[in-house]
Amino acid sequence: MTERPRPIPKVRPEQRRSIRREGCDREPPEALRLGVRQFNAGQYWECHETLEELWVAESTDVRYLYQGILLIGVGMLHLHRHNHHGATTKLASGLDLLRPFEPSCMRIDVAALRSQAARVLDILEDGLESLEAALAHTPPHCTFTEPGESDKTVR
């Protein structure tokens, strides 16, 4: 049996405009680091599960950072399943949710992640025939910037 991502409740446009960066200065929890490792390894289902637990438990707006990364991962999962509609809608939703967290939040280089995911989405804009080109493109990669270092990748 194939596992399918559960639907994620939508954030209304008026909510997106009021997302606060509260919590962005915190150290990333270990579960976020694990989710990023899973994301970078292409383990999008596992990333979804890990980040969903964080997202549901978080009371501040940083939960939308988790949800945005999760949605980009779900979009990539749909891409790998050749689901053009699912890939484009989830990637677009993730990009939208991550916008308020640029350039970085919880040491995640949000600007780079958004840029990379946007390139995949741009390729998909050419329609169904673009699936193979999008799959051949370098997937988005999530990086942490540590104190005194720039753009260190968590492995």
Secondary structure by P-SEA (a helix, b strand, c coil): cbbbbcccccccaaaaaacccccccccccaaaaaaaaaaaacaaaaaaaaaaaaaaaccccaaaaaaaaaaaaaaaaaaaaccaaaaaaaaaaaaaaaccccccccccaaaaaaaaaaaaaaaacccccaaaaaaacccbbbbbbcccccccccc
